[in-house]
Amino acid sequence: MRRSRKVKILATIGPASSEEAMLKRLFEAGADVFRINMSHADHKLMRTLVKRIRKIEGEVGRPIGILADLQGPKLRVGQFAKGKETLEVGQRFTLDDDPALGDRNRVHLPHPEILASVEPGHRLLIDDGKLELKAIEADGRRIVCTVVAGSAISDRKGVSLPDTVLPVGALTDKDRADLDAVLDAGVDWIALSFIQRPEDLAEARKIARGRALLLSKIEKPQAVRRLDEIMELSDALMVARGDLGVEMPLEAVPGIQKQITRAARKAGKPVVVATQMLESMIAAPVPTRAEVSDVATAVFEGADAVMLSAESAAGAYPVEAVATMNRIAEQVERDPTYGAVIRAQRPTPEATGADAISLAAREIAETLKLSAIVTYTSSGTTGLRAARERPQVPIIALSPIVDTARRLSLVWGTHCVVTEDARDLDDMVNRACRIVIEEDYGAPGDRIIITAGVPLRTPGSTNMLRIAYIGPDGRGNR
């Protein structure tokens, strides 16, 4: 099964979509990668979902990626004697280390790291920003604030800290247990929540040891400020617009989305645009026009993937949501302005052999109107560099390693095929031509271009480019 688009669709699994039959329908509607949200899935359910997806993968004969999204630190206020309180703008309100039930003047904050880190002038946003506090005094045991906006506060509401860098890692004890479980289950990508700085990736990478790739969710202003450093240590990025919109001005989020998307493309790393893309389809069978434009904008920007959250996890129309996103992406990529926009954003290649080969392959394929670019890749690097060029022609990534093919299912424009490694150069060309025909990307008489590393089976050594003519017998000829 081949897609008629190059951007990928990442669908979140939840109560509305966890059964095997529904998962298969979502794949058939267009989902390329499935997201398991570990905020809501226990280890038993996670393992069940992975098994169901792998069974579907075997039935459809296509590699399917699985992303496990770790919860990250959840910062919340304590409880109130009355369950909730109403505050007034301008009044003082204190968050402290006293476990007693809260009242109109104070509440327990069970996070000593926040009490130790907040400084006067820092903002504290409660309940997704519905209540804004500003610290005026802080001594390590209590934070005296003034109410800037909003009035309602109640038990266990979340706390966001747009001005404060916490001296703790991104992994909680729950995350560490979840990380061990999802790695053991064989997921392909790990999404890390509430990344603040590059050091936050170190522990997860040490635990993962290459068994899965790391995707950093950019959802805090601290991460935006250190984007280049975080990207260097990440395998992919996600523009997590929901939390970004809480901790930063809403009007700044679209520009940040473009910055992150273009920076990731320049670095040759996948980038996912997420949150509220087709939000109205949680309850309605069709999206709003604004939502259609939002998805289209991400596709025009050259994002590797667009994500559905509650729309596919808990909505009333999960299949329709995936199918709608699929149709939007296909239409955008057929638009006469799409190619010009993508070309205008094309980054300068880096001074490496792999980038030079990928650039040449794209230019030759487009100039000669070849049927496909075929990349042999064991680690996935060759496929990533080919996708960085955003060629007009399809990219077929051939790998003998199923894990590599699954990971590349998140990457723009890559049609991944698991195949035995080529025995020699002749076999490499013949195998590429045969697979192009089998996967319906070409026919006898067409020409393709092949990139690989020589000697074969040497990861990260992309250094060869070859044009091949598909003969009448389906074999390759020079």
Secondary structure, DSSP 8 states (H G I E B T S, - for coil): ---S-SSEEEEEE-TTT-SHHHHHHHHHHT--EEEEETTT--HHHHHHHHHHHHHHHHHHTS--EEEEE------B---BTTSEEE--TT-EEEEES--S-B-SSEEE---HHHHHH--TT-EEEETTTTEEEEEEEE-SSEEEEEEEE--EEETT-BEE-TT---SS-S--HHHHHHHHHHHHHT-SEEEE-S--SGGGGHHHHHHHTTSSEEEEEE-SHHHHHTHHHHHHH-SEEEEEHHHHHHHS-GGGHHHHHHHHHHHHHHHT--EEEESSTTGGGGTSSS--HHHHHHHHHHHHTT-SEEEESHHHHT-S-HHHHHHHHHHHHHHHHHSTTHHHHHHHT-----SSHHHHHHHHHHHHHHHTT-S-EEEE-SSSHHHHHHHHT--SS-EEEEES-HHHHHHHTTSTTEEEEE----SSHHHHHHHHHHHHHHTTS--TT-EEEEEEESSTT-TT-EEEEEEEEE-TTS-EE-
